[in-house]
């Protein structure tokens, strides 16, 4: 395979890797939040730790917290 076909294949592989990485990060965030809930860690502290551990903005951390907890 050469030229255009190779380029398309490489692009598809790259997109697949990016999607897999995103899904893995989301699973990690989910486990993190659920663990914090189980340990009864306050929401505000969880949000701060999410920002630090996953390099999220406050808005992103709030989004994931709300998405996973429904709170």
PQR file with spaces between the fields and no chain letter, atoms N, CA, C, O and H, PARSE charges and radii, in Angstrom:
ATOM       1  N    UNK     1       0.863   -1.164    0.000 -0.4000 1.5000
ATOM       2  CA   UNK     1       0.000    0.000    0.000 -0.0000 2.0000
ATOM       3  C    UNK     1       0.910    1.227    0.000  0.5500 1.7000
ATOM       4  O    UNK     1       1.944    1.250    0.667 -0.5500 1.4000
ATOM       5  N    UNK     2       0.523    2.202   -0.727 -0.4000 1.5000
ATOM       6  CA   UNK     2       1.349    3.403   -0.766 -0.0000 2.0000
ATOM       7  C    UNK     2       0.511    4.643   -0.894  0.5500 1.7000
ATOM       8  O    UNK     2      -0.698    4.579   -1.118 -0.5500 1.4000
ATOM       9  H    UNK     2      -0.317    2.183   -1.269  0.4000 1.0000
ATOM      10  N    UNK     3       1.161    5.768   -0.750 -0.4000 1.5000
ATOM      11  CA   UNK     3       0.541    7.065   -0.980 -0.0000 2.0000
ATOM      12  C    UNK     3      -0.705    7.315   -0.167  0.5500 1.7000
ATOM      13  O    UNK     3      -0.685    7.301    1.064 -0.5500 1.4000
ATOM      14  H    UNK     3       2.143    5.820   -0.568  0.4000 1.0000
ATOM      15  N    UNK     4      -1.793    7.544   -0.882 -0.4000 1.5000
ATOM      16  CA   UNK     4      -3.061    7.928   -0.271 -0.0000 2.0000
ATOM      17  C    UNK     4      -3.601    6.846    0.664  0.5500 1.7000
ATOM      18  O    UNK     4      -4.074    7.151    1.759 -0.5500 1.4000
ATOM      19  H    UNK     4      -1.809    7.556   -1.881  0.4000 1.0000
ATOM      20  N    UNK     5      -3.533    5.597    0.240 -0.4000 1.5000
ATOM      21  CA   UNK     5      -4.041    4.498    1.068 -0.0000 2.0000
ATOM      22  C    UNK     5      -3.309    4.405    2.391  0.5500 1.7000
ATOM      23  O    UNK     5      -3.930    4.214    3.437 -0.5500 1.4000
ATOM      24  H    UNK     5      -3.149    5.349   -0.649  0.4000 1.0000
ATOM      25  N    UNK     6      -1.999    4.537    2.352 -0.4000 1.5000
ATOM      26  CA   UNK     6      -1.190    4.487    3.570 -0.0000 2.0000
ATOM      27  C    UNK     6      -1.534    5.656    4.494  0.5500 1.7000
ATOM      28  O    UNK     6      -1.630    5.497    5.711 -0.5500 1.4000
ATOM      29  H    UNK     6      -1.495    4.692    1.502  0.4000 1.0000
ATOM      30  N    UNK     7      -1.717    6.821    3.896 -0.4000 1.5000
ATOM      31  CA   UNK     7      -2.052    8.012    4.667 -0.0000 2.0000
ATOM      32  C    UNK     7      -3.391    7.850    5.378  0.5500 1.7000
ATOM      33  O    UNK     7      -3.530    8.216    6.545 -0.5500 1.4000
ATOM      34  H    UNK     7      -1.639    6.950    2.908  0.4000 1.0000
ATOM      35  N    UNK     8      -4.373    7.302    4.670 -0.4000 1.5000
ATOM      36  CA   UNK     8      -5.700    7.086    5.256 -0.0000 2.0000
ATOM      37  C    UNK     8      -5.615    6.070    6.389  0.5500 1.7000
ATOM      38  O    UNK     8      -6.232    6.254    7.438 -0.5500 1.4000
ATOM      39  H    UNK     8      -4.260    7.006    3.721  0.4000 1.0000
ATOM      40  N    UNK     9      -4.851    5.000    6.182 -0.4000 1.5000
ATOM      41  CA   UNK     9      -4.672    3.987    7.208 -0.0000 2.0000
ATOM      42  C    UNK     9      -4.025    4.580    8.460  0.5500 1.7000
ATOM      43  O    UNK     9      -4.485    4.337    9.575 -0.5500 1.4000
ATOM      44  H    UNK     9      -4.349    4.850    5.330  0.4000 1.0000
ATOM      45  N    UNK    10      -2.971    5.346    8.274 -0.4000 1.5000
ATOM      46  CA   UNK    10      -2.280    5.961    9.403 -0.0000 2.0000
ATOM      47  C    UNK    10      -3.193    6.925   10.166  0.5500 1.7000
ATOM      48  O    UNK    10      -3.158    6.984   11.395 -0.5500 1.4000
ATOM      49  H    UNK    10      -2.597    5.544    7.368  0.4000 1.0000
ATOM      50  N    UNK    11      -3.998    7.670    9.431 -0.4000 1.5000
ATOM      51  CA   UNK    11      -4.939    8.599   10.065 -0.0000 2.0000
ATOM      52  C    UNK    11      -5.978    7.841   10.883  0.5500 1.7000
ATOM      53  O    UNK    11      -6.334    8.254   11.986 -0.5500 1.4000
ATOM      54  H    UNK    11      -4.026    7.622    8.433  0.4000 1.0000
ATOM      55  N    UNK    12      -6.461    6.732   10.335 -0.4000 1.5000
ATOM      56  CA   UNK    12      -7.441    5.911   11.058 -0.0000 2.0000
ATOM      57  C    UNK    12      -6.863    5.330   12.332  0.5500 1.7000
ATOM      58  O    UNK    12      -7.531    5.304   13.366 -0.5500 1.4000
ATOM      59  H    UNK    12      -6.172    6.396    9.439  0.4000 1.0000
ATOM      60  N    UNK    13      -5.630    4.864   12.266 -0.4000 1.5000
ATOM      61  CA   UNK    13      -4.968    4.319   13.451 -0.0000 2.0000
ATOM      62  C    UNK    13      -4.796    5.404   14.502  0.5500 1.7000
ATOM      63  O    UNK    13      -5.048    5.177   15.685 -0.5500 1.4000
ATOM      64  H    UNK    13      -5.087    4.885   11.426  0.4000 1.0000
ATOM      65  N    UNK    14      -4.370    6.574   14.072 -0.4000 1.5000
ATOM      66  CA   UNK    14      -4.171    7.691   15.004 -0.0000 2.0000
ATOM      67  C    UNK    14      -5.483    8.067   15.694  0.5500 1.7000
ATOM      68  O    UNK    14      -5.511    8.299   16.903 -0.5500 1.4000
ATOM      69  H    UNK    14      -4.165    6.759   13.111  0.4000 1.0000
ATOM      70  N    UNK    15      -6.566    8.125   14.920 -0.4000 1.5000
ATOM      71  CA   UNK    15      -7.872    8.466   15.508 -0.0000 2.0000
ATOM      72  C    UNK    15      -8.305    7.398   16.505  0.5500 1.7000
ATOM      73  O    UNK    15      -8.854    7.718   17.559 -0.5500 1.4000
ATOM      74  H    UNK    15      -6.544    7.937   13.938  0.4000 1.0000
ATOM      75  N    UNK    16      -8.062    6.136   16.178 -0.4000 1.5000
ATOM      76  CA   UNK    16      -8.417    5.047   17.082 -0.0000 2.0000
ATOM      77  C    UNK    16      -7.648    5.131   18.389  0.5500 1.7000
ATOM      78  O    UNK    16      -8.212    4.917   19.462 -0.5500 1.4000
ATOM      79  H    UNK    16      -7.616    5.876   15.321  0.4000 1.0000
ATOM      80  N    UNK    17      -6.369    5.442   18.301 -0.4000 1.5000
ATOM      81  CA   UNK    17      -5.554    5.582   19.507 -0.0000 2.0000
ATOM      82  C    UNK    17      -6.041    6.741   20.368  0.5500 1.7000
ATOM      83  O    UNK    17      -6.115    6.617   21.590 -0.5500 1.4000
ATOM      84  H    UNK    17      -5.910    5.616   17.429  0.4000 1.0000
ATOM      85  N    UNK    18      -6.373    7.858   19.742 -0.4000 1.5000
ATOM      86  CA   UNK    18      -6.878    9.020   20.484 -0.0000 2.0000
ATOM      87  C    UNK    18      -8.190    8.690   21.191  0.5500 1.7000
ATOM      88  O    UNK    18      -8.389    9.068   22.345 -0.5500 1.4000
ATOM      89  H    UNK    18      -6.314    7.958   18.749  0.4000 1.0000
ATOM      90  N    UNK    19      -9.087    7.981   20.493 -0.4000 1.5000
ATOM      91  CA   UNK    19     -10.366    7.606   21.101 -0.0000 2.0000
ATOM      92  C    UNK    19     -10.146    6.667   22.278  0.5500 1.7000
ATOM      93  O    UNK    19     -10.786    6.807   23.320 -0.5500 1.4000
ATOM      94  H    UNK    19      -8.925    7.674   19.556  0.4000 1.0000
ATOM      95  N    UNK    20      -9.243    5.715   22.109 -0.4000 1.5000
ATOM      96  CA   UNK    20      -8.944    4.781   23.188 -0.0000 2.0000
ATOM      97  C    UNK    20      -8.370    5.492   24.395  0.5500 1.7000
ATOM      98  O    UNK    20      -8.723    5.179   25.532 -0.5500 1.4000
ATOM      99  H    UNK    20      -8.724    5.602   21.262  0.4000 1.0000
ATOM     100  N    UNK    21      -7.491    6.441   24.155 -0.4000 1.5000
ATOM     101  CA   UNK    21      -6.895    7.213   25.241 -0.0000 2.0000
ATOM     102  C    UNK    21      -7.960    8.017   25.975  0.5500 1.7000
ATOM     103  O    UNK    21      -7.975    8.049   27.205 -0.5500 1.4000
ATOM     104  H    UNK    21      -7.204    6.694   23.231  0.4000 1.0000
ATOM     105  N    UNK    22      -8.846    8.663   25.233 -0.4000 1.5000
ATOM     106  CA   UNK    22      -9.927    9.440   25.846 -0.0000 2.0000
ATOM     107  C    UNK    22     -10.817    8.549   26.707  0.5500 1.7000
ATOM     108  O    UNK    22     -11.185    8.922   27.821 -0.5500 1.4000
ATOM     109  H    UNK    22      -8.834    8.636   24.234  0.4000 1.0000
ATOM     110  N    UNK    23     -11.159    7.373   26.189 -0.4000 1.5000
ATOM     111  CA   UNK    23     -12.011    6.449   26.944 -0.0000 2.0000
ATOM     112  C    UNK    23     -11.307    5.986   28.214  0.5500 1.7000
ATOM     113  O    UNK    23     -11.937    5.859   29.264 -0.5500 1.4000
ATOM     114  H    UNK    23     -10.859    7.070   25.284  0.4000 1.0000
ATOM     115  N    UNK    24     -10.013    5.736   28.121 -0.4000 1.5000
ATOM     116  CA   UNK    24      -9.253    5.321   29.292 -0.0000 2.0000
ATOM     117  C    UNK    24      -9.206    6.411   30.351  0.5500 1.7000
ATOM     118  O    UNK    24      -9.336    6.135   31.544 -0.5500 1.4000
ATOM     119  H    UNK    24      -9.501    5.839   27.268  0.4000 1.0000
ATOM     120  N    UNK    25      -9.023    7.634   29.914 -0.4000 1.5000
ATOM     121  CA   UNK    25      -8.996    8.763   30.849 -0.0000 2.0000
ATOM     122  C    UNK    25     -10.364    8.915   31.519  0.5500 1.7000
ATOM     123  O    UNK    25     -10.449    9.137   32.727 -0.5500 1.4000
ATOM     124  H    UNK    25      -8.918    7.857   28.945  0.4000 1.0000
ATOM     125  N    UNK    26     -11.421    8.794   30.735 -0.4000 1.5000
ATOM     126  CA   UNK    26     -12.768    8.913   31.309 -0.0000 2.0000
ATOM     127  C    UNK    26     -13.030    7.808   32.331  0.5500 1.7000
ATOM     128  O    UNK    26     -13.661    8.053   33.359 -0.5500 1.4000
ATOM     129  H    UNK    26     -11.352    8.614   29.754  0.4000 1.0000
ATOM     130  N    UNK    27     -12.557    6.610   32.060 -0.4000 1.5000
ATOM     131  CA   UNK    27     -12.723    5.513   33.029 -0.0000 2.0000
ATOM     132  C    UNK    27     -11.964    5.823   34.316  0.5500 1.7000
ATOM     133  O    UNK    27     -12.449    5.556   35.415 -0.5500 1.4000
ATOM     134  H    UNK    27     -12.044    6.410   31.225  0.4000 1.0000
ATOM     135  N    UNK    28     -10.777    6.385   34.165 -0.4000 1.5000
ATOM     136  CA   UNK    28      -9.992    6.765   35.338 -0.0000 2.0000
ATOM     137  C    UNK    28     -10.684    7.837   36.153  0.5500 1.7000
ATOM     138  O    UNK    28     -10.718    7.770   37.382 -0.5500 1.4000
ATOM     139  H    UNK    28     -10.383    6.602   33.272  0.4000 1.0000
ATOM     140  N    UNK    29     -11.234    8.821   35.472 -0.4000 1.5000
ATOM     141  CA   UNK    29     -11.964    9.900   36.152 -0.0000 2.0000
ATOM     142  C    UNK    29     -13.178    9.325   36.878  0.5500 1.7000
ATOM     143  O    UNK    29     -13.463    9.698   38.016 -0.5500 1.4000
ATOM     144  H    UNK    29     -11.207    8.876   34.474  0.4000 1.0000
ATOM     145  N    UNK    30     -13.882    8.425   36.220 -0.4000 1.5000
ATOM     146  CA   UNK    30     -15.062    7.793   36.830 -0.0000 2.0000
ATOM     147  C    UNK    30     -14.671    7.029   38.102  0.5500 1.7000
ATOM     148  O    UNK    30     -15.314    7.177   39.141 -0.5500 1.4000
ATOM     149  H    UNK    30     -13.650    8.123   35.295  0.4000 1.0000
ATOM     150  N    UNK    31     -13.626    6.223   38.016 -0.4000 1.5000
ATOM     151  CA   UNK    31     -13.177    5.455   39.181 -0.0000 2.0000
ATOM     152  C    UNK    31     -12.750    6.395   40.312  0.5500 1.7000
ATOM     153  O    UNK    31     -13.043    6.144   41.481 -0.5500 1.4000
ATOM     154  H    UNK    31     -13.103    6.102   37.172  0.4000 1.0000
ATOM     155  N    UNK    32     -12.069    7.457   39.958 -0.4000 1.5000
ATOM     156  CA   UNK    32     -11.600    8.451   40.918 -0.0000 2.0000
ATOM     157  C    UNK    32     -12.780    9.064   41.672  0.5500 1.7000
ATOM     158  O    UNK    32     -12.776    9.138   42.901 -0.5500 1.4000
ATOM     159  H    UNK    32     -11.831    7.661   39.008  0.4000 1.0000
ATOM     160  N    UNK    33     -13.784    9.497   40.920 -0.4000 1.5000
ATOM     161  CA   UNK    33     -14.953   10.151   41.524 -0.0000 2.0000
ATOM     162  C    UNK    33     -15.736    9.166   42.384  0.5500 1.7000
ATOM     163  O    UNK    33     -16.140    9.504   43.497 -0.5500 1.4000
ATOM     164  H    UNK    33     -13.787    9.437   39.922  0.4000 1.0000
ATOM     165  N    UNK    34     -15.953    7.961   41.884 -0.4000 1.5000
ATOM     166  CA   UNK    34     -16.707    6.978   42.657 -0.0000 2.0000
ATOM     167  C    UNK    34     -15.976    6.606   43.946  0.5500 1.7000
ATOM     168  O    UNK    34     -16.609    6.386   44.978 -0.5500 1.4000
ATOM     169  H    UNK    34     -15.624    7.687   40.980  0.4000 1.0000
ATOM     170  N    UNK    35     -14.665    6.536   43.889 -0.4000 1.5000
ATOM     171  CA   UNK    35     -13.878    6.265   45.091 -0.0000 2.0000
ATOM     172  C    UNK    35     -14.032    7.405   46.095  0.5500 1.7000
ATOM     173  O    UNK    35     -14.183    7.171   47.294 -0.5500 1.4000
ATOM     174  H    UNK    35     -14.151    6.715   43.050  0.4000 1.0000
ATOM     175  N    UNK    36     -13.992    8.632   45.595 -0.4000 1.5000
ATOM     176  CA   UNK    36     -14.150    9.787   46.481 -0.0000 2.0000
ATOM     177  C    UNK    36     -15.541    9.805   47.123  0.5500 1.7000
ATOM     178  O    UNK    36     -15.688   10.168   48.290 -0.5500 1.4000
ATOM     179  H    UNK    36     -13.869    8.822   44.621  0.4000 1.0000
ATOM     180  N    UNK    37     -16.549    9.413   46.355 -0.4000 1.5000
ATOM     181  CA   UNK    37     -17.902    9.335   46.922 -0.0000 2.0000
ATOM     182  C    UNK    37     -17.960    8.287   48.025  0.5500 1.7000
ATOM     183  O    UNK    37     -18.519    8.525   49.096 -0.5500 1.4000
ATOM     184  H    UNK    37     -16.429    9.118   45.407  0.4000 1.0000
ATOM     185  N    UNK    38     -17.384    7.139   47.754 -0.4000 1.5000
ATOM     186  CA   UNK    38     -17.372    6.054   48.730 -0.0000 2.0000
ATOM     187  C    UNK    38     -16.647    6.469   50.018  0.5500 1.7000
ATOM     188  O    UNK    38     -17.052    6.099   51.120 -0.5500 1.4000
ATOM     189  H    UNK    38     -16.930    6.945   46.884  0.4000 1.0000
ATOM     190  N    UNK    39     -15.587    7.229   49.859 -0.4000 1.5000
ATOM     191  CA   UNK    39     -14.810    7.694   51.009 -0.0000 2.0000
ATOM     192  C    UNK    39     -15.394    8.962   51.639  0.5500 1.7000
ATOM     193  O    UNK    39     -14.835    9.505   52.592 -0.5500 1.4000
ATOM     194  H    UNK    39     -15.257    7.530   48.964  0.4000 1.0000
ATOM     195  N    UNK    40     -16.516    9.421   51.099 -0.4000 1.5000
ATOM     196  CA   UNK    40     -17.230   10.607   51.582 -0.0000 2.0000
ATOM     197  C    UNK    40     -16.355   11.871   51.579  0.5500 1.7000
ATOM     198  O    UNK    40     -16.412   12.693   52.493 -0.5500 1.4000
ATOM     199  H    UNK    40     -16.970    8.980   50.325  0.4000 1.0000
ATOM     200  N    UNK    41     -15.564   11.990   50.540 -0.4000 1.5000
ATOM     201  CA   UNK    41     -14.732   13.183   50.364 -0.0000 2.0000
ATOM     202  C    UNK    41     -15.627   14.281   49.790  0.5500 1.7000
ATOM     203  O    UNK    41     -16.359   14.032   48.831 -0.5500 1.4000
ATOM     204  H    UNK    41     -15.518   11.322   49.798  0.4000 1.0000
ATOM     205  N    UNK    42     -15.585   15.474   50.348 -0.4000 1.5000
ATOM     206  CA   UNK    42     -16.455   16.562   49.881 -0.0000 2.0000
ATOM     207  C    UNK    42     -16.261   16.877   48.386  0.5500 1.7000
ATOM     208  O    UNK    42     -15.165   16.765   47.837 -0.5500 1.4000
ATOM     209  H    UNK    42     -14.990   15.676   51.126  0.4000 1.0000
ATOM     210  N    UNK    43     -17.354   17.268   47.772 -0.4000 1.5000
ATOM     211  CA   UNK    43     -17.353   17.590   46.344 -0.0000 2.0000
ATOM     212  C    UNK    43     -16.254   18.599   45.995  0.5500 1.7000
ATOM     213  O    UNK    43     -15.527   18.414   45.018 -0.5500 1.4000
ATOM     214  H    UNK    43     -18.244   17.359   48.218  0.4000 1.0000
ATOM     215  N    UNK    44     -16.136   19.643   46.778 -0.4000 1.5000
ATOM     216  CA   UNK    44     -15.165   20.702   46.476 -0.0000 2.0000
ATOM     217  C    UNK    44     -13.740   20.145   46.429  0.5500 1.7000
ATOM     218  O    UNK    44     -12.951   20.514   45.559 -0.5500 1.4000
ATOM     219  H    UNK    44     -16.726   19.793   47.571  0.4000 1.0000
ATOM     220  N    UNK    45     -13.420   19.257   47.370 -0.4000 1.5000
ATOM     221  CA   UNK    45     -12.079   18.650   47.396 -0.0000 2.0000
ATOM     222  C    UNK    45     -11.886   17.726   46.197  0.5500 1.7000
ATOM     223  O    UNK    45     -10.812   17.695   45.597 -0.5500 1.4000
ATOM     224  H    UNK    45     -14.061   18.958   48.077  0.4000 1.0000
ATOM     225  N    UNK    46     -12.923   16.978   45.853 -0.4000 1.5000
ATOM     226  CA   UNK    46     -12.848   16.096   44.693 -0.0000 2.0000
ATOM     227  C    UNK    46     -12.598   16.898   43.415  0.5500 1.7000
ATOM     228  O    UNK    46     -11.798   16.499   42.569 -0.5500 1.4000
ATOM     229  H    UNK    46     -13.796   17.003   46.341  0.4000 1.0000
ATOM     230  N    UNK    47     -13.290   18.029   43.285 -0.4000 1.5000
ATOM     231  CA   UNK    47     -13.125   18.889   42.111 -0.0000 2.0000
ATOM     232  C    UNK    47     -11.686   19.388   42.033  0.5500 1.7000
ATOM     233  O    UNK    47     -11.077   19.382   40.963 -0.5500 1.4000
ATOM     234  H    UNK    47     -13.940   18.353   43.973  0.4000 1.0000
ATOM     235  N    UNK    48     -11.144   19.820   43.173 -0.4000 1.5000
ATOM     236  CA   UNK    48      -9.759   20.309   43.193 -0.0000 2.0000
ATOM     237  C    UNK    48      -8.775   19.200   42.815  0.5500 1.7000
ATOM     238  O    UNK    48      -7.826   19.434   42.066 -0.5500 1.4000
ATOM     239  H    UNK    48     -11.638   19.825   44.042  0.4000 1.0000
ATOM     240  N    UNK    49      -9.006   17.992   43.336 -0.4000 1.5000
ATOM     241  CA   UNK    49      -8.111   16.870   43.049 -0.0000 2.0000
ATOM     242  C    UNK    49      -8.224   16.435   41.584  0.5500 1.7000
ATOM     243  O    UNK    49      -7.227   16.058   40.969 -0.5500 1.4000
ATOM     244  H    UNK    49      -9.777   17.802   43.944  0.4000 1.0000
ATOM     245  N    UNK    50      -9.425   16.488   41.035 -0.4000 1.5000
ATOM     246  CA   UNK    50      -9.608   16.171   39.615 -0.0000 2.0000
ATOM     247  C    UNK    50      -8.785   17.122   38.748  0.5500 1.7000
ATOM     248  O    UNK    50      -8.123   16.707   37.796 -0.5500 1.4000
ATOM     249  H    UNK    50     -10.235   16.794   41.535  0.4000 1.0000
ATOM     250  N    UNK    51      -8.844   18.407   39.102 -0.4000 1.5000
ATOM     251  CA   UNK    51      -8.089   19.403   38.349 -0.0000 2.0000
ATOM     252  C    UNK    51      -6.598   19.098   38.403  0.5500 1.7000
ATOM     253  O    UNK    51      -5.903   19.166   37.389 -0.5500 1.4000
ATOM     254  H    UNK    51      -9.382   18.743   39.875  0.4000 1.0000
ATOM     255  N    UNK    52      -6.122   18.766   39.572 -0.4000 1.5000
ATOM     256  CA   UNK    52      -4.699   18.521   39.755 -0.0000 2.0000
ATOM     257  C    UNK    52      -4.250   17.206   39.101  0.5500 1.7000
ATOM     258  O    UNK    52      -3.260   17.179   38.370 -0.5500 1.4000
ATOM     259  H    UNK    52      -6.686   18.710   40.395  0.4000 1.0000
ATOM     260  N    UNK    53      -4.975   16.134   39.364 -0.4000 1.5000
ATOM     261  CA   UNK    53      -4.556   14.806   38.905 -0.0000 2.0000
ATOM     262  C    UNK    53      -4.765   14.578   37.407  0.5500 1.7000
ATOM     263  O    UNK    53      -3.989   13.865   36.770 -0.5500 1.4000
ATOM     264  H    UNK    53      -5.779   16.156   39.958  0.4000 1.0000
ATOM     265  N    UNK    54      -5.810   15.183   36.851 -0.4000 1.5000
ATOM     266  CA   UNK    54      -6.136   14.949   35.446 -0.0000 2.0000
ATOM     267  C    UNK    54      -5.931   16.178   34.578  0.5500 1.7000
ATOM     268  O    UNK    54      -6.280   16.178   33.397 -0.5500 1.4000
ATOM     269  H    UNK    54      -6.440   15.762   37.368  0.4000 1.0000
ATOM     270  N    UNK    55      -5.363   17.231   35.168 -0.4000 1.5000
ATOM     271  CA   UNK    55      -5.097   18.474   34.443 -0.0000 2.0000
ATOM     272  C    UNK    55      -6.352   19.017   33.764  0.5500 1.7000
ATOM     273  O    UNK    55      -6.336   19.366   32.583 -0.5500 1.4000
ATOM     274  H    UNK    55      -5.080   17.232   36.127  0.4000 1.0000
ATOM     275  N    UNK    56      -7.441   19.081   34.536 -0.4000 1.5000
ATOM     276  CA   UNK    56      -8.712   19.598   34.035 -0.0000 2.0000
ATOM     277  C    UNK    56      -8.908   21.029   34.508  0.5500 1.7000
ATOM     278  O    UNK    56      -8.340   21.451   35.515 -0.5500 1.4000
ATOM     279  H    UNK    56      -7.453   18.798   35.494  0.4000 1.0000
ATOM     280  N    UNK    57      -9.713   21.761   33.769 -0.4000 1.5000
ATOM     281  CA   UNK    57     -10.144   23.072   34.247 -0.0000 2.0000
ATOM     282  C    UNK    57     -11.228   22.834   35.297  0.5500 1.7000
ATOM     283  O    UNK    57     -11.737   21.721   35.424 -0.5500 1.4000
ATOM     284  H    UNK    57     -10.173   21.418   32.951  0.4000 1.0000
ATOM     285  N    UNK    58     -11.573   23.857   36.032 -0.4000 1.5000
ATOM     286  CA   UNK    58     -12.645   23.719   37.015 -0.0000 2.0000
ATOM     287  C    UNK    58     -13.953   23.337   36.319  0.5500 1.7000
ATOM     288  O    UNK    58     -14.715   22.515   36.827 -0.5500 1.4000
ATOM     289  H    UNK    58     -11.159   24.762   35.929  0.4000 1.0000
ATOM     290  N    UNK    59     -14.205   23.930   35.168 -0.4000 1.5000
ATOM     291  CA   UNK    59     -15.426   23.632   34.410 -0.0000 2.0000
ATOM     292  C    UNK    59     -15.462   22.168   33.982  0.5500 1.7000
ATOM     293  O    UNK    59     -16.495   21.508   34.099 -0.5500 1.4000
ATOM     294  H    UNK    59     -13.586   24.598   34.755  0.4000 1.0000
ATOM     295  N    UNK    60     -14.338   21.663   33.488 -0.4000 1.5000
ATOM     296  CA   UNK    60     -14.277   20.258   33.074 -0.0000 2.0000
ATOM     297  C    UNK    60     -14.479   19.326   34.264  0.5500 1.7000
ATOM     298  O    UNK    60     -15.214   18.343   34.174 -0.5500 1.4000
ATOM     299  H    UNK    60     -13.499   22.198   33.393  0.4000 1.0000
ATOM     300  N    UNK    61     -13.823   19.642   35.376 -0.4000 1.5000
ATOM     301  CA   UNK    61     -13.950   18.810   36.570 -0.0000 2.0000
ATOM     302  C    UNK    61     -15.395   18.792   37.060  0.5500 1.7000
ATOM     303  O    UNK    61     -15.916   17.738   37.425 -0.5500 1.4000
ATOM     304  H    UNK    61     -13.226   20.441   35.448  0.4000 1.0000
ATOM     305  N    UNK    62     -16.035   19.945   37.067 -0.4000 1.5000
ATOM     306  CA   UNK    62     -17.452   20.040   37.466 -0.0000 2.0000
ATOM     307  C    UNK    62     -18.328   19.210   36.530  0.5500 1.7000
ATOM     308  O    UNK    62     -19.235   18.508   36.976 -0.5500 1.4000
ATOM     309  H    UNK    62     -15.611   20.801   36.770  0.4000 1.0000
ATOM     310  N    UNK    63     -18.046   19.298   35.231 -0.4000 1.5000
ATOM     311  CA   UNK    63     -18.817   18.540   34.230 -0.0000 2.0000
ATOM     312  C    UNK    63     -18.747   17.035   34.517  0.5500 1.7000
ATOM     313  O    UNK    63     -19.776   16.362   34.569 -0.5500 1.4000
ATOM     314  H    UNK    63     -17.309   19.868   34.869  0.4000 1.0000
ATOM     315  N    UNK    64     -17.544   16.517   34.701 -0.4000 1.5000
ATOM     316  CA   UNK    64     -17.386   15.088   34.953 -0.0000 2.0000
ATOM     317  C    UNK    64     -18.027   14.683   36.276  0.5500 1.7000
ATOM     318  O    UNK    64     -18.663   13.633   36.364 -0.5500 1.4000
ATOM     319  H    UNK    64     -16.708   17.063   34.658  0.4000 1.0000
ATOM     320  N    UNK    65     -17.864   15.501   37.289 -0.4000 1.5000
ATOM     321  CA   UNK    65     -18.448   15.199   38.602 -0.0000 2.0000
ATOM     322  C    UNK    65     -19.960   15.085   38.470  0.5500 1.7000
ATOM     323  O    UNK    65     -20.566   14.132   38.960 -0.5500 1.4000
ATOM     324  H    UNK    65     -17.347   16.355   37.217  0.4000 1.0000
ATOM     325  N    UNK    66     -20.561   16.062   37.806 -0.4000 1.5000
ATOM     326  CA   UNK    66     -22.015   16.073   37.639 -0.0000 2.0000
ATOM     327  C    UNK    66     -22.473   14.908   36.756  0.5500 1.7000
ATOM     328  O    UNK    66     -23.482   14.264   37.046 -0.5500 1.4000
ATOM     329  H    UNK    66     -20.069   16.836   37.408  0.4000 1.0000
ATOM     330  N    UNK    67     -21.739   14.646   35.697 -0.4000 1.5000
ATOM     331  CA   UNK    67     -22.078   13.557   34.772 -0.0000 2.0000
ATOM     332  C    UNK    67     -22.085   12.202   35.491  0.5500 1.7000
ATOM     333  O    UNK    67     -22.961   11.367   35.261 -0.5500 1.4000
ATOM     334  H    UNK    67     -20.920   15.168   35.462  0.4000 1.0000
ATOM     335  N    UNK    68     -21.105   12.004   36.354 -0.4000 1.5000
ATOM     336  CA   UNK    68     -20.948   10.703   36.993 -0.0000 2.0000
ATOM     337  C    UNK    68     -21.817   10.549   38.238  0.5500 1.7000
ATOM     338  O    UNK    68     -22.332    9.464   38.508 -0.5500 1.4000
ATOM     339  H    UNK    68     -20.394   12.682   36.541  0.4000 1.0000
ATOM     340  N    UNK    69     -21.979   11.627   38.991 -0.4000 1.5000
ATOM     341  CA   UNK    69     -22.750   11.536   40.235 -0.0000 2.0000
ATOM     342  C    UNK    69     -24.213   11.930   40.076  0.5500 1.7000
ATOM     343  O    UNK    69     -25.063   11.543   40.877 -0.5500 1.4000
ATOM     344  H    UNK    69     -21.561   12.508   38.771  0.4000 1.0000
ATOM     345  N    UNK    70     -24.493   12.699   39.038 -0.4000 1.5000
ATOM     346  CA   UNK    70     -25.842   13.221   38.870 -0.0000 2.0000
ATOM     347  C    UNK    70     -26.148   14.362   39.829  0.5500 1.7000
ATOM     348  O    UNK    70     -27.295   14.786   39.966 -0.5500 1.4000
ATOM     349  H    UNK    70     -23.802   13.013   38.387  0.4000 1.0000
ATOM     350  N    UNK    71     -25.084   14.860   40.503 -0.4000 1.5000
ATOM     351  CA   UNK    71     -25.259   15.941   41.498 -0.0000 2.0000
ATOM     352  C    UNK    71     -24.635   17.217   41.001  0.5500 1.7000
ATOM     353  O    UNK    71     -24.677   18.235   41.692 -0.5500 1.4000
ATOM     354  H    UNK    71     -24.152   14.515   40.392  0.4000 1.0000
